[in-house]
Amino acid sequence: MIPATFTGYLGKDAETQRLKDGRAVTRLRIGCNDSYRDNTGEWQQAETYWLWAEAWGPLAEAISDWGKGTPVIVFGSWRERSYETKDGDRRTARYVVLDAAGINVAAQSATAQETESNQQENDDQSSSTEDETSTGQEDIEGGNPL
């Protein structure tokens, strides 16, 4: 078994199935990005890699409500499954069987800080636009700009 650890975001909602013997299996589609700082210090996104992961039993049930866009960190091992298509072609699918999975709070925190920063920029731009368009005249009764 080849160990694998990934961080990324769910590309779609978790899909959970209940098998005949009662066990649960949850499948995740995870998009993983390479990112780096360029010469100017700005973050750049490289290619997105997509992988399938599956969890069994209690772990499958614990992650079954994760939705698209959830930042995740997962640990497991690579597996291969060979199958034949309807046309008779032989294919191999590679995926990760999970031993552990969690919500990546570091990514959530970074996203929240980025959102807050963008909101502050928007607020700053709005207030400067209001300052430029204000006439300085006020409605005497209501104290509101005209």
N, CA, C and O of each residue as an XYZ file, in Angstrom:
584
protein
N       0.839     -1.180      0.000
C       0.000      0.000      0.000
C       0.886      1.247      0.000
O       1.868      1.330      0.738
N       0.527      2.187     -0.823
C       1.273      3.437     -0.898
C       0.484      4.497     -0.142
O      -0.644      4.806     -0.528
N       1.052      5.069      0.936
C       0.326      6.075      1.707
C       0.127      7.356      0.901
O       0.938      7.706      0.045
N      -0.969      8.039      1.198
C      -1.303      9.281      0.495
C      -1.951     10.258      1.466
O      -2.845      9.891      2.228
N      -1.495     11.497      1.431
C      -2.104     12.577      2.206
C      -2.359     13.730      1.252
O      -1.469     14.146      0.510
N      -3.586     14.246      1.278
C      -3.963     15.333      0.375
C      -4.750     16.391      1.116
O      -5.471     16.104      2.071
N      -4.595     17.622      0.655
C      -5.500     18.699      1.045
C      -6.138     19.217     -0.230
O      -5.516     19.226     -1.292
N      -7.377     19.647     -0.115
C      -8.075     20.165     -1.281
C      -9.488     20.560     -0.919
O      -9.818     20.754      0.251
N     -10.314     20.677     -1.935
C     -11.713     21.067     -1.769
C     -12.588     20.051     -2.482
O     -12.220     19.530     -3.535
N     -13.754     19.772     -1.898
C     -14.659     18.836     -2.552
C     -15.231     19.466     -3.814
O     -15.713     20.599     -3.798
N     -15.170     18.716     -4.900
C     -15.701     19.189     -6.179
C     -17.191     18.938     -6.318
O     -17.840     19.498     -7.201
N     -17.735     18.094     -5.446
C     -19.169     17.815     -5.424
C     -19.520     17.287     -4.040
O     -18.635     16.959     -3.250
N     -20.805     17.206     -3.751
C     -21.246     16.695     -2.456
C     -20.790     15.249     -2.268
O     -20.679     14.494     -3.234
N     -20.530     14.874     -1.024
C     -20.176     13.489     -0.699
C     -21.337     12.578     -1.111
O     -22.506     12.933     -0.957
N     -20.994     11.403     -1.634
C     -22.009     10.429     -2.059
C     -21.901      9.200     -1.165
O     -20.873      8.523     -1.154
N     -22.955      8.915     -0.422
C     -22.940      7.783      0.509
C     -23.920      6.719      0.053
O     -25.044      7.013     -0.353
N     -23.464      5.467      0.132
C     -24.315      4.321     -0.187
C     -24.309      3.388      1.003
O     -23.324      3.304      1.736
N     -25.403      2.696      1.187
C     -25.491      1.675      2.218
C     -25.502      0.326      1.509
O     -26.358      0.084      0.658
N     -24.572     -0.544      1.844
C     -24.475     -1.851      1.218
C     -25.490     -2.826      1.831
O     -26.071     -2.546      2.880
N     -25.695     -3.954      1.177
C     -26.664     -4.953      1.655
C     -26.355     -5.428      3.072
O     -27.265     -5.730      3.845
N     -25.068     -5.492      3.407
C     -24.694     -5.952      4.751
C     -24.789     -4.838      5.806
O     -24.455     -5.052      6.971
N     -25.254     -3.635      5.383
C     -25.459     -2.526      6.316
C     -24.303     -1.551      6.415
O     -24.453     -0.474      6.991
N     -23.148     -1.911      5.861
C     -22.004     -0.995      5.920
C     -22.242      0.210      5.019
O     -22.930      0.129      4.001
N     -21.646      1.335      5.431
C     -21.728      2.557      4.631
C     -20.411      2.768      3.899
O     -19.339      2.459      4.419
N     -20.509      3.299      2.682
C     -19.335      3.730      1.934
C     -19.640      5.133      1.399
O     -20.701      5.370      0.823
N     -18.699      6.052      1.595
C     -18.850      7.422      1.110
C     -17.720      7.703      0.142
O     -16.555      7.425      0.428
N     -18.075      8.260     -1.010
C     -17.082      8.613     -2.025
C     -16.981     10.138     -2.127
O     -17.981     10.855     -2.103
N     -15.746     10.598     -2.240
C     -15.457     12.026     -2.348
C     -14.699     12.295     -3.634
O     -13.859     11.495     -4.048
N     -14.995     13.420     -4.263
C     -14.236     13.907     -5.419
C     -13.487     15.133     -4.922
O     -14.104     16.143     -4.585
N     -12.160     15.051     -4.872
C     -11.343     16.099     -4.261
C     -10.470     16.763     -5.316
O      -9.762     16.090     -6.066
N     -10.527     18.082     -5.366
C      -9.654     18.869     -6.231
C      -8.496     19.396     -5.410
O      -8.702     20.071     -4.402
N      -7.278     19.094     -5.834
C      -6.069     19.530     -5.129
C      -5.306     20.494     -6.022
O      -5.038     20.190     -7.184
N      -4.958     21.652     -5.483
C      -4.232     22.668     -6.247
C      -2.813     22.785     -5.739
O      -2.564     22.740     -4.535
N      -1.885     22.936     -6.667
C      -0.548     23.365     -6.294
C      -0.584     24.889     -6.329
O      -1.101     25.476     -7.279
N      -0.046     25.524     -5.313
C       0.040     26.979     -5.331
C       1.441     27.387     -4.901
O       2.123     26.656     -4.183
N       1.853     28.551     -5.347
C       3.198     29.033     -5.061
C       3.193     30.546     -5.146
O       2.289     31.150     -5.724
N       4.227     31.156     -4.556
C       4.394     32.617     -4.644
C       5.305     32.929     -5.820
O       6.364     32.324     -5.988
N       4.866     33.892     -6.636
C       5.688     34.297     -7.780
C       6.733     35.322     -7.335
O       6.890     35.581     -6.142
N       7.447     35.902     -8.308
C       8.529     36.858     -8.008
C       8.038     38.086     -7.256
O       8.803     38.703     -6.515
N       6.769     38.449     -7.437
C       6.223     39.632     -6.767
C       5.626     39.310     -5.409
O       5.148     40.203     -4.710
N       5.651     38.023     -5.029
C       5.093     37.626     -3.739
C       3.616     37.280     -3.788
O       3.029     36.949     -2.758
N       2.998     37.348     -4.974
C       1.583     37.022     -5.133
C       1.413     35.511     -5.254
O       2.243     34.827     -5.851
N       0.319     34.999     -4.675
C       0.020     33.578     -4.787
C      -0.485     33.263     -6.180
O      -1.331     33.977     -6.719
N       0.034     32.192     -6.762
C      -0.387     31.714     -8.074
C      -0.899     30.283     -7.936
O      -0.365     29.494     -7.157
N      -1.941     29.959     -8.701
C      -2.503     28.605     -8.691
C      -1.990     27.845     -9.903
O      -2.065     28.330    -11.032
N      -1.473     26.661     -9.661
C      -1.054     25.786    -10.760
C      -2.233     24.874    -11.107
O      -3.365     25.121    -10.691
N      -1.961     23.848    -11.850
C      -2.988     22.917    -12.306
C      -3.727     22.257    -11.134
O      -3.134     21.987    -10.090
N      -5.022     22.003    -11.320
C      -5.816     21.278    -10.327
C      -5.793     19.798    -10.666
O      -6.038     19.405    -11.807
N      -5.497     18.981     -9.663
C      -5.513     17.530     -9.809
C      -6.767     17.002     -9.122
O      -7.074     17.398     -7.997
N      -7.485     16.119     -9.788
C      -8.717     15.557     -9.229
C      -8.487     14.113     -8.851
O      -7.869     13.357     -9.601
N      -8.980     13.730     -7.696
C      -8.868     12.342     -7.272
C     -10.164     11.893     -6.606
O     -10.939     12.693     -6.082
N     -10.362     10.582     -6.650
C     -11.478      9.953     -5.956
C     -10.955      9.385     -4.652
O      -9.839      8.869     -4.596
N     -11.753      9.477     -3.613
C     -11.417      8.860     -2.333
C     -12.678      8.199     -1.804
O     -13.789      8.655     -2.074
N     -12.500      7.115     -1.044
C     -13.663      6.477     -0.444
C     -13.361      6.096      0.990
O     -12.238      5.729      1.338
N     -14.389      6.193      1.808
C     -14.292      5.848      3.227
C     -15.351      4.796      3.536
O     -16.406      4.751      2.903
N     -15.051      3.956      4.515
C     -15.946      2.861      4.886
C     -16.331      2.958      6.350
O     -15.600      3.527      7.160
N     -17.494      2.392      6.684
C     -17.928      2.261      8.077
C     -18.165      3.586      8.770
O     -18.734      4.504      8.179
N     -17.725      3.699     10.046
C     -17.974      4.910     10.834
C     -17.409      6.185     10.190
O     -18.030      7.244     10.270
N     -16.232      6.086      9.552
C     -15.677      7.264      8.877
C     -16.586      7.698      7.735
O     -16.807      8.893      7.539
N     -17.109      6.746      6.987
C     -18.027      7.056      5.881
C     -19.253      7.809      6.387
O     -19.705      8.769      5.763
N     -19.781      7.367      7.520
C     -20.958      8.031      8.090
C     -20.611      9.424      8.606
O     -21.417     10.348      8.494
N     -19.420      9.576      9.169
C     -19.011     10.861      9.742
C     -18.836     11.945      8.684
O     -19.057     13.123      8.963
N     -18.441     11.557      7.469
C     -18.187     12.555      6.424
C     -19.309     12.627      5.387
O     -19.190     13.345      4.394
N     -20.376     11.899      5.608
C     -21.443     11.779      4.601
C     -22.161     13.097      4.302
O     -22.760     13.238      3.236
N     -22.111     14.057      5.217
C     -22.831     15.321      4.989
C     -21.933     16.430      4.460
O     -22.368     17.577      4.362
N     -20.700     16.113      4.119
C     -19.815     17.138      3.561
C     -20.312     17.560      2.193
O     -20.709     16.725      1.381
N     -20.289     18.861      1.942
C     -20.803     19.396      0.690
C     -19.716     19.947     -0.212
O     -18.563     20.117      0.185
N     -20.122     20.215     -1.422
C     -19.236     20.792     -2.428
C     -18.559     22.037     -1.866
O     -19.207     22.871     -1.234
N     -17.254     22.157     -2.099
C     -16.497     23.322     -1.643
C     -15.878     23.173     -0.269
O     -15.099     24.031      0.145
N     -16.203     22.100      0.458
C     -15.639     21.900      1.790
C     -14.127     21.700      1.689
O     -13.669     20.852      0.923
N     -13.334     22.480      2.462
C     -11.885     22.269      2.458
C     -11.566     21.039      3.313
O     -12.004     20.952      4.460
N     -10.812     20.096      2.762
C     -10.565     18.836      3.461
C      -9.083     18.502      3.492
O      -8.297     18.974      2.671
N      -8.728     17.670      4.469
C      -7.420     17.023      4.519
C      -7.711     15.551      4.747
O      -8.451     15.190      5.663
N      -7.123     14.697      3.908
C      -7.418     13.269      3.969
C      -6.123     12.465      3.983
O      -5.102     12.885      3.439
N      -6.194     11.292      4.621
C      -5.061     10.391      4.701
C      -5.545      8.977      4.428
O      -6.564      8.547      4.970
N      -4.821      8.263      3.597
C      -5.193      6.887      3.295
C      -4.124      6.222      2.468
O      -2.945      6.557      2.573
N      -4.541      5.267      1.636
C      -3.588      4.571      0.776
C      -4.178      4.393     -0.618
O      -5.385      4.222     -0.790
N      -3.285      4.440     -1.606
C      -3.684      4.284     -2.996
C      -4.129      2.853     -3.263
O      -3.549      1.899     -2.745
N      -5.155      2.723     -4.072
C      -5.641      1.423     -4.530
C      -5.899      1.499     -6.029
O      -6.040      2.581     -6.598
N      -5.957      0.339     -6.648
C      -6.294      0.231     -8.068
C      -7.416     -0.774     -8.236
O      -7.491     -1.780     -7.531
N      -8.275     -0.475     -9.178
C      -9.359     -1.390     -9.516
C      -9.415     -1.474    -11.038
O      -9.520     -0.451    -11.715
N      -9.347     -2.678    -11.573
C      -9.457     -2.870    -13.021
C     -10.887     -3.248    -13.357
O     -11.558     -3.945    -12.596
N     -11.339     -2.778    -14.509
C     -12.690     -3.088    -14.951
C     -12.743     -3.065    -16.470
O     -11.811     -2.617    -17.139
N     -13.844     -3.554    -16.989
C     -14.039     -3.600    -18.430
C     -15.212     -2.696    -18.795
O     -16.264     -2.757    -18.159
N     -15.036     -1.854    -19.822
C     -16.100     -0.953    -20.263
C     -17.145     -1.729    -21.070
O     -16.946     -2.902    -21.389
N     -18.236     -1.080    -21.390
C     -19.289     -1.691    -22.208
C     -18.761     -2.094    -23.585
O     -19.245     -3.046    -24.197
N     -17.756     -1.348    -24.059
C     -17.157     -1.635    -25.368
C     -16.099     -2.739    -25.305
O     -15.507     -3.090    -26.326
N     -15.862     -3.284    -24.113
C     -14.878     -4.350    -23.965
C     -13.465     -3.882    -23.705
O     -12.545     -4.697    -23.654
N     -13.270     -2.558    -23.536
C     -11.938     -2.027    -23.240
C     -11.597     -2.255    -21.770
O     -12.463     -2.150    -20.902
N     -10.353     -2.561    -21.502
C      -9.876     -2.772    -20.137
C      -9.372     -1.437    -19.585
O      -8.571     -0.764    -20.234
N      -9.831     -1.050    -18.398
C      -9.436      0.215    -17.760
C      -8.982     -0.039    -16.334
O      -9.305     -1.063    -15.732
N      -8.228      0.914    -15.810
C      -7.796      0.867    -14.417
C      -8.142      2.186    -13.755
O      -7.832      3.259    -14.273
N      -8.788      2.093    -12.606
C      -9.130      3.283    -11.831
C      -8.235      3.322    -10.597
O      -8.036      2.303     -9.936
N      -7.699      4.497    -10.290
C      -6.891      4.688     -9.090
C      -7.651      5.605     -8.141
O      -8.250      6.594     -8.560
N      -7.618      5.267     -6.874
C      -8.347      6.034     -5.870
C      -7.663      5.841     -4.521
O      -6.769      5.007     -4.383
N      -8.092      6.622     -3.521
C      -7.527      6.545     -2.182
C      -8.588      6.004     -1.235
O      -9.702      6.525     -1.179
N      -8.241      4.958     -0.493
C      -9.114      4.458      0.576
C      -8.696      5.182      1.845
O      -7.539      5.106      2.259
N      -9.636      5.883      2.461
C      -9.317      6.767      3.579
C      -9.210      6.038      4.909
O     -10.018      5.169      5.239
N      -8.183      6.422      5.662
C      -8.029      5.996      7.050
C      -8.477      7.114      7.988
O      -8.938      6.858      9.101
N      -8.336      8.352      7.526
C      -8.700      9.519      8.323
C      -9.069     10.657      7.384
O      -8.561     10.754      6.267
N      -9.957     11.508      7.856
C     -10.374     12.668      7.063
C     -10.888     13.742      8.011
O     -11.462     13.448      9.059
N     -10.671     14.986      7.622
C     -11.161     16.081      8.438
C     -11.321     17.339      7.609
O     -10.826     17.439      6.486
N     -12.024     18.294      8.191
C     -12.170     19.594      7.548
C     -10.882     20.362      7.793
O     -10.394     20.418      8.922
N     -10.335     20.948      6.748
C      -9.065     21.665      6.825
C      -9.332     23.073      7.359
O      -9.640     23.989      6.596
N      -9.210     23.233      8.678
C      -9.515     24.533      9.287
C      -8.504     25.594      8.888
O      -8.828     26.781      8.913
N      -7.288     25.203      8.519
C      -6.303     26.182      8.049
C      -6.789     26.815      6.754
O      -6.659     28.026      6.570
N      -7.347     26.012      5.856
C      -7.881     26.549      4.598
C      -9.121     27.387      4.871
O      -9.318     28.425      4.239
N      -9.961     26.945      5.810
C     -11.148     27.736      6.163
C     -10.733     29.090      6.698
O     -11.319     30.109      6.334
N      -9.724     29.112      7.562
C      -9.243     30.354      8.155
C      -8.682     31.281      7.089
O      -8.956     32.482      7.101
N      -7.895     30.729      6.162
C      -7.315     31.531      5.082
C      -8.412     32.100      4.195
O      -8.336     33.257      3.781
N      -9.437     31.293      3.897
C     -10.553     31.748      3.073
C     -11.328     32.850      3.785
O     -11.735     33.829      3.159
N     -11.535     32.691      5.101
C     -12.256     33.705      5.869
C     -11.471     35.017      5.890
O     -12.055     36.092      5.750
N     -10.144     34.932      6.066
C      -9.322     36.140      6.076
C      -9.336     36.819      4.716
O      -9.381     38.047      4.637
N      -9.297     36.029      3.641
C      -9.332     36.586      2.288
C     -10.673     37.264      2.036
O     -10.723     38.346      1.451
N     -11.763     36.631      2.474
C     -13.094     37.212      2.311
C     -13.198     38.516      3.084
O     -13.736     39.501      2.579
N     -12.677     38.524      4.324
C     -12.704     39.730      5.144
C     -11.893     40.845      4.493
O     -12.317     42.001      4.491
N     -10.728     40.505      3.939
C      -9.875     41.480      3.270
C     -10.580     42.056      2.038
O     -10.557     43.266      1.813
N     -11.209     41.179      1.241
C     -11.940     41.637      0.061
C     -13.111     42.519      0.455
O     -13.396     43.507     -0.221
N     -13.802     42.171      1.553
C     -14.925     42.982      2.028
C     -14.433     44.359      2.441
O     -15.079     45.363      2.140
N     -13.286     44.419      3.133
C     -12.725     45.694      3.564
C     -12.365     46.547      2.353
O     -12.616     47.752      2.354
N     -11.776     45.938      1.314
C     -11.447     46.674      0.089
C     -12.715     47.233     -0.549
O     -12.740     48.387     -0.976
N     -13.772     46.413     -0.614
C     -15.039     46.869     -1.185
C     -15.627     48.007     -0.373
O     -16.139     48.974     -0.936
N     -15.555     47.897      0.977
C     -16.073     48.957      1.841
C     -15.288     50.253      1.635
O     -15.865     51.339      1.575
N     -13.951     50.120      1.526
C     -13.106     51.298      1.306
C     -13.436     51.967     -0.025
O     -13.505     53.193     -0.108
N     -13.640     51.155     -1.068
C     -13.982     51.704     -2.381
C     -15.354     52.368     -2.347
O     -15.549     53.420     -2.955
N     -16.310     51.758     -1.635
C     -17.659     52.333     -1.547
C     -17.634     53.661     -0.824
O     -18.283     54.614     -1.256
N     -16.884     53.742      0.286
C     -16.866     54.991      1.044
C     -16.153     56.088      0.265
O     -16.540     57.252      0.362
N     -15.119     55.746     -0.509
C     -14.445     56.784     -1.290
C     -15.345     57.243     -2.425
O     -15.316     58.419     -2.787
N     -16.139     56.353     -2.994
C     -17.077     56.731     -4.046
C     -18.152     57.641     -3.477
O     -18.538     58.623     -4.110
N     -18.645     57.308     -2.258
C     -19.661     58.148     -1.625
C     -19.091     59.528     -1.334
O     -19.772     60.535     -1.527
N     -17.835     59.580     -0.865
C     -17.214     60.868     -0.566
C     -17.112     61.724     -1.815
O     -17.331     62.934     -1.754
N     -16.782     61.112     -2.950
C     -16.611     61.853     -4.188
C     -17.945     62.352     -4.738
O     -17.993     63.394     -5.391
N     -19.034     61.613     -4.478
C     -20.322     61.998     -5.051
C     -21.152     62.855     -4.102
O     -22.171     63.407     -4.517
N     -20.747     62.980     -2.848
C     -21.516     63.764     -1.894
C     -21.416     65.249     -2.239
O     -20.343     65.747     -2.580
N     -22.543     65.943     -2.147
C     -22.563     67.376     -2.456
C     -22.329     68.215     -1.219
O     -22.085     69.418     -1.317
N     -22.402     67.586     -0.048
C     -22.207     68.342      1.173
C     -23.481     69.008      1.641
O     -23.519     69.547      2.748
N     -24.541     68.988      0.820
C     -25.806     69.588      1.223
C     -26.585     68.583      2.038
O     -26.530     67.385      1.764
N     -27.310     69.052      3.037
C     -28.089     68.153      3.866
C     -29.524     68.616      3.930
O     -29.817     69.810      3.868
N     -30.406     67.656      4.055
C     -31.813     67.931      4.284
C     -31.923     68.416      5.724
O     -31.555     67.696      6.653
N     -32.426     69.623      5.911
C     -32.469     70.222      7.229
C     -33.333     69.421      8.182
O     -32.974     69.262      9.348
N     -34.469     68.911      7.712
C     -35.364     68.178      8.606
C     -34.791     66.823      9.008
O     -34.769     66.502     10.197
N     -34.327     66.019      8.053
C     -33.911     64.652      8.349
C     -32.428     64.504      8.592
O     -31.999     63.459      9.081
N     -31.627     65.499      8.275
C     -30.190     65.397      8.435
C     -29.554     64.467      7.399
O     -28.409     64.049      7.573
N     -30.278     64.139      6.325
C     -29.776     63.239      5.285
C     -29.238     64.028      4.113
O     -29.753     65.104      3.808
N     -28.227     63.527      3.458
C     -27.747     64.210      2.239
C     -28.870     64.241      1.197
O     -29.659     63.301      1.097
N     -28.930     65.290      0.452
C     -29.964     65.414     -0.598
C     -29.636     64.599     -1.805
O     -30.398     64.593     -2.772
